[in-house]
Amino acid sequence: MRSTRNSGAIPAPISRTALDSLHAKLSAVDGGWLDGIRNGDDVSDNHRDGRGGAHNTNIIAPPIDDYCKILRRIQSGIDGQAKNRRQTPLVNAGYAARMAVMTFVVERWFGHILAKHYASGQHTRSDDSNGCINVVMLGCGMDALGLWSKHYVLRDSLHQSPANESHGNDGGKDTDTEDIPQNSPKVKIYEFDTWDNCILKRQALANSGLLQESFSFESASCNESKHDTADRGGNGNNDDLKPASDKTFCTISKGRLMMEDSGREKYQNEDDYFLVALDLRETHPSSSGDDGHGSKHKSIVSQAMHSIGLDSYQPTIVLSELVLAYLGYDGANATMHSIAKDIICGNQNSMFACLEPVFHSKSIDHSNRRKDDDVHTAILSVNDSYSRDYSQQFLGKLKRGNSKYASNTDDSAHSSLSWLHPLGSNSRDILMRVERCGFSSSDIHYATLGVAAANVARSRRIYGAPSFLSANEPFDEHAALALNLNCYGVVCAFSSNHSTSEMDEQYKGWRDNICPWRSENDRDASSIRLNPITSSQEDKKVRALFEKIYVHLYDEYPAIRKMVKSALKMDLCTKDSHAANYSAIQRRFKDKGGNFWVVKDIENSTIIGCVGLGRRKNRRTDDETESMPSTVVVEYEIQRLAVNDQYRGNGMGKTLLTVAEECTIKQEREMMEANTSSVTIKLWAVTPECLIAANKLYKSFEYRREESFRAGSLCMNVYCKLLHIS
């Protein structure tokens, strides 16, 4: 089976966001949002170092200060002495919150890993088996998180050194001049991004003196490229050095990070930095096939990791900041599947942390609705209205200056919207999606950026930074900031490779220490599972649920009683069930070219929702010729959608519709032939008009009412939604 690539290069506006983000983050630093201490702050008490550890009078400002310094060095490697562009206070506040949360997660995770490292006795070994810590940056851009983590470990090792402890607080040696202790763990940084961003990142690190290269793609290809460029009449720019089109990923640079302390590190002769160019949208079939969650593909990042030698059995943290949103639904799911199954599965202390847009589904493309859509769909809450306007502003920024997407035609709108896919619309939707990608539900923590940033600010202020995340510039947009931060979410997903050793019991609760914002609602959501139906017992529970939710309508609408009885006798019939692990309902819907899913509350083994998907028909809309590939139209129908009344209002219906849509897209993409230019999927749904919640759900999910008809005294509405694959 072949790999799946996205047609065309990654749009330039998306690549440019890396440099824009660097400038915006430095603007937030200049605005004073990350200042730990200012004139007038009370710092008379002994403060801690922000990790919740022992008192440390050597570090008063939080370690994020060093992160900001490295950002400036990266900028100096790109812009020289150019003055940074100042953003508005609202933009500064938003970027400050992002930096504060991501550095906090990394810092707390390293605190746990290093504590176990020193407690385990690894640091007492005289050989080179002290272990390694991996940091993986997806869509690294110009960010400094990876480099800063290396610096953080070196600094922590200095403070763990017995020689330093012996000096106490009596004016001993400056920690910046101390030797790194021989027990310091190795840290290896692996960064991945687009070709253009990797070339720019390499330039920045080399020019700023942060990287001493042992290999660069540009140098290795220089002689060959000169000959090829002359033959092609090229101009000798970076595009001439790009690998052949059949090359899926390419190591741009590797070498040793030259942090202020790295020259005295024990492992200074080993490469600890790897920069790889690839297209994260590219996927390949999973060797294990469908894992039961619908994840049949993995990201190309799995192959890249294996190629460059990442050891997944070592503690590994994978970081992603506004990256998954640009990969499309399939690309993002494949990437998360690779992270769960290939990168962090080998070590119980590994984790994945991402910060991504969380736009409500009904506000993503609200402005592009047809004029004849139902007027009720235009009613939005304040949060939804802001989310709609912010998402359109986000897309407008991407399209700005790009003539290809500058028009307001439906095609250009669809193309631009394909650039941006939020992680989900609410916590339950996001938790279930991440779980379907291979993570265990009990290992997933989620919060909005606003909630996470508030927890980080509280922690920093307690431990020695009383002015952290407070305005040092005129600021009166607190309501807008709160709405803005709710448009982003933070997910921390941990390895499901658990252990019950005595040492692990000692560090029980470390995940909550990394994510102190985890709410009780998220803990409740972790008991909810979405899976294809698999057993005769679940068949019986689905029948009971489907009958129960309509009983109260039987007297008023006799036609509904007939509809339910018909469903129970036909596609929800269980008389063909032969074994406990066999589902007659699933087999029936698979025979239709679809599947059937159930949502379960595992705490009480209750089926609380279900949905079925079946294919209607498949036909070509134009003649197939060698010069003009054909377009295929495929029609599916949503059937037997039901949600327990007690669980409504939590996004359960949207989650069920989402999994059905994802299934159709995956199936049709895998079936696309070489002579097929595109596939249009028509998703149909028929529901009684008296079911107000169901009708509202379809409208909010971009289904358009096509017609209505009567079944006796019952009015039935027919909805349709179009999906496109090219």
NORDAMO-V141503 format. One line per field, one symbol per residue. ss: DSSP state (@ for helix, = for strand, . for the rest). psi: psi as a letter, one per 20 degrees, with the letter a starting at -180 (. if undefined). burial: 1 if it has 9 or more other C-alpha atoms within 8 Angstrom, else 0. A space follows every 50 residues. Layout:
ss = ???
psi = ???
burial = ???
This chain:
ss = ...=.......@@@@@@@@@@@@@@@@@@@.................=.. ....=........@@@@@@@@@@@@@@@@.........@@@@@@@@@@@@ @@@@@@@@@@@@@@@@@@@..@@@.......=======......@@@@@@ @@@@@@@@@@.@@@@@@.......@@@........========.@@@@@@ @@@@@@@...======@@@@@@@@@@@@@@@@.....@@@@.......== =======....@@@........======....===...........===. @@@@@@@@.......======..@@@.@@@@@@@@@@@@@@@@....... =======...@@@..@@@......@@@@...@@@@@@@@@@@@@@@@@@. ..@@@....@@@@@@@@.........@@@@@@@@@@....@@@=====@@ @@@@@@@@@@@@...............@@@@@@@@..=======...... .@@@@@...@@@@@.....@@@@@@..=====...@@@@@@@@@@@@@.. @@@....@@@@@@@@@@@@..............@@@@@@@@...====== =....===============.........==============.@@@... .@@@@@@@@@@@@@@@@@@@@....=============...@@@@@@@@@ ...========..============.
psi = prqpqppqrpphhghihghghghhghhhghijhjphprpiqokhrpqrji jjbrqoihogqqihghghhhghhghhigicjqpqpprqhggggghggggg gghgggghghggghghghhijhiiqiakkirqppopoplhcjrjgghhhg hghgghhghiphhhhihbkkkaqphijqqpqijpqqpppoppargghggh gggghghijipoqiqqhgghigghhgghgghikrjjahhiiqrqhjohrp ohqqbppmrhiiijqhkiiqpjppopproiiprqpphjbpjijjniqrqi hghgghhikpoiiqppppppolghhjirggggghghgggghhgjiipijq rppqorqnpphiigkhijqqhjqphhiioqrgghgggghghhgghhhhip jnhhjhrkrhghggghhihooqhairggggghghgijiqphijppqqqhg gghgggggghhhljmijpkqpkqppklhghgghghijqqppoprqjnqqk rhhhhhkpjhhhhhmiiprhhhhghiipppqqpirhghghhgggghhgii giigghnhhhghgghgghheijqjijpirhkpohgghghhhijcrpqqpq oihjkpoiqqqqpqpfrpqqirqprhhnqrppppprppqkpqpphijqjj jgghgghghgghggggghhhiprhjphrpppooqppqqhingggghgggi kkppohrqrpncjpppppqqppqpp.
burial = 00000000000011100110111111111011111110000000011111 00000110111111101101111111110000000010111111111111 11111111111110001100011010000111111111111111011111 11111011101001101000000000010110111111111111101111 11111111011111111000110011001000010000011000000011 11111111001100100100111111111111111100110011111111 11011000000101111111111111110111111111111111111111 11111111111111110000001000100000011111011100100010 00001100000110111011111111111111111111101011111111 11101110111011111110100000000011111111111111110000 00010000000101101100011011111111111101111110111011 00110011111001001100111100100101111111110011111111 11000111111111100001000000001111111111101111001100 11111110010111110100010001111111111111100000101111 10111000000001111111101000
